[in-house]
Amino acid sequence: MNKMINEMVDLQNKMNKKVTDDWVSKNYDWNLALVMETAESIDSFCWKWWKKGEPDINNFVVEMVDMWHFILSLGIQNEYNINKIVIDKANDILEFQKLNYENEEFDFEIDETQTIHYLKNMIFNAMVPHFKLGEFETIVYNFLNVWYRFLTLDVYDLYKFYMTKNQLNLFRQTHGYKTGEYIKNWNGSEDNVTAFRIASDLHVTEHFMEDVEKELETYYTENVLNAE
């Protein structure tokens, strides 16, 4: 887990540097970015009682991965020990899961209502005027609660989807995203959703990013371009 978290932190720092080399000293408002992305993720659920709808869990996973980009950036900018925080909070959740197995009175998995509660709590902590380590730790804890207990995924899956999203961003650019040539709808689904589905079937090895790139290229050529 240590290696995966460190890789994600390093990659996020590199990506932010591509946008602004001295991005940390700019004090960009990552709190606001996280608030807006988290609020957007809630729209994946049918919280609007005045409107009929269906939850979009595939989109919610995509939104969660986008939120993770902002959480990492927020941690890096504040010089927090992200590795330790993530491992500690993940272990807390796994300990609760163990307790759940030993005592049937506890429910480990959470529903949509509880998930929205955790997301709202993330927004609240991100908006605290004097943001400190405690708020960041709470944000990570809430995020992982949703990731583990609602989506029933783990840090291994988070690593796979995070790395895949970054590979997809590169893939988009090399296939005409800026010029408008790129096709984002892959057989009725957004490319994010299809990319995550592809990544789910891959094993994490030292060549994981290359494997993702190869699979994206194959799918895009055979099922998107040739289907036009």
N, C-alpha and C positions, 0 to 999 in steps of 0.2 A: 504493500500500500504506500509506503514511503516514497518509493521510486515513481509511482504513478502520479502522486500528488506533486512531487517536485517537478516532474515533466510538464504538468499542466501549468504550474506557476511560471516556469521558465518560458514556455510557449506564449503565455499571456503577456508577459513582459516584452517579449520579442515583437509580438503583434502590435502592442501599444506603441513601441518604439518606431514601427514602420509609419505610424500615423504622425507621431510627434516624438522626436528623439529624446528630448528631456521631459517626457510626459509626467513623471512623478513630481517634478518641481512646479508644474503648471497648476497643481491642485484642482484638477477637473472634478466636476460634481458627480462622482460615481454613485453617491447616495441617491441623487435624483434619478439617475439612469436606472438604478435598481428599483426604485419606487415605481417608476413608470412601467418597467418591464414586468414587475410582479403584478401590478394592477391589470396589465394586459393579459397576463396568464389566467387571471380569474374569469375572464370572458370565455375561457374554454369550458366553463361550467354553466349550468342553467340557474344562475342566481337571480335572474330577473323574473320575479313572480308574475309580472304583468305580460310576459311574453313566452310563448311556447318554443321549446328548443331541445336539442340533444347535446350531451357533453361530447367534447372532441378531445379524447385522451391523447391521441397521436400529436395533435397540435400542442397540448399541454406539455408533453415531453420536450418538444422543440423549444417552447418558451422557457422551461426550466433550465435547459442547457444554455440558453442565451443569458438567463439570470446568473448562471454560474460564472460566465465571463466577467460580469460586473462585480460579483462577489470577490473573485480573485483579484481584480484590479483594485478594488477598495482595500483589500488586505495588503497588497503590495505597496500601495501608496502610503498606508499608515505604518508600514514596516512591522506588521504583525507576523508571528510565527504560524503561518497558514497550515503547514504540515502537522504541527503538534495539535492545533485546534481541531482540524478535521478528524484526525485519528482519535482524539479524546472524545469528541462528540459522537463519532460513529460507534466507538466502544460503549458509550453510555446507552445508545439506542440498542445495540446488540445485547447488552446486559439486560435491558428491559424485555427484549425479545425472549431471552432465556427464562426470565421470570414468568413471562406469559406462558411458556411451555410447561412450566412447573406448577403454575397456579391458574386454573381455568377462569378465575374471576377477572383476569386482566385480558383486554382485547388489544392485540398488537396492531392489527391492520385498522386503518382509519377510513372513514367515508368522505364524501365530497364536502359535507358541512364542516367536518373537523379539519379537512385540508384547507378550506378557505379561511378558517380561523388561524391556522399557522401562517398562511400567506399574509393575512391582515396584520399579524404580529410582526412579520418581517418588515412590512411597510412602516409600522409604528416605530420600530427600532431604528430604521434607516433615516427617519425624519427627526430623531431626537436632536435638539439644537447643539448640545455639546457631546458629539459622538465620540465614544471611547471604546476600548477593548471589549468591555462587557456587552455592549450593544452588538458588536461584530460577532462575538461568540454566540449570542442568542440568535442572530440571523443565520449563522451556519447551522446551529442546532435545529432551528425550525425548517430550514431547507432540507437537511438530511432526514428529518422526521417524515416529511412529505415524500422524499425520494425512496426511502426504505419502506415506509408503512402504508403509503397510498399506492405508489407505483410498483411496490415490491421489487425494487432494484437495489443495487449496492454501489460502492465506490468503483468497483471494477467496471460496471456498466456506465457509470458517469464518465470514467476515463475514456471508454470506447466511443461514447456519443460526443464528448467534448472534442476529442481528437478528430473524429469524423467530420464534425461541423466545420472545423478549421480546414480540413482537407477539401471539403465541399466548397468553401469560400475561395480557395485557390483554384479549384476546378472551374468554378463559375467564371473567374477572371480570364482563364486561359481558353475559355470557349465562348467568348464574346459577350460577357455580361454587360460591360460598359457600352458596347456598340449596339446592343439590342438584339444580337443574333442568338443569344442563349435562350433555351426553352426551359422555363422553370417548372412547368406542369409535366410531370412524368406519368403518363397513362392515368390521368385523373387524380393524382396525388401530388402534393408539393414535393419538390426535390428533397427537402429536409427529411420528410417522413420516409421516403424510399431509401435515402442514404442510411438512416438509422436502422431500417429493417435489414439492409445489406450488412451493416456493421454487426448486427446481433448474431449473425451466423459465422462471424470471423473470430479466430482466436488471437489473443494479444501476444504478439511475438516482437522481436526487435525490428521486424519488417512490417509492422502493422500498418503504418501510414502508406507504405508502398502498395500493400495488399488492398487497402481501401481505394487508393487512386486507380488501381488496375480494375477493380470491380465496378467503380463508378463509370470509368471509360467504356467498359464492355456493355454495361446496362444502357448507358446513354446512347451509344452507337446503335445497338441492336433493337432497343425498345422505344427510343424517343426519335432519333434522327431518321431511322429507317421506317418508322411508322408514319412519318409525315407524308 
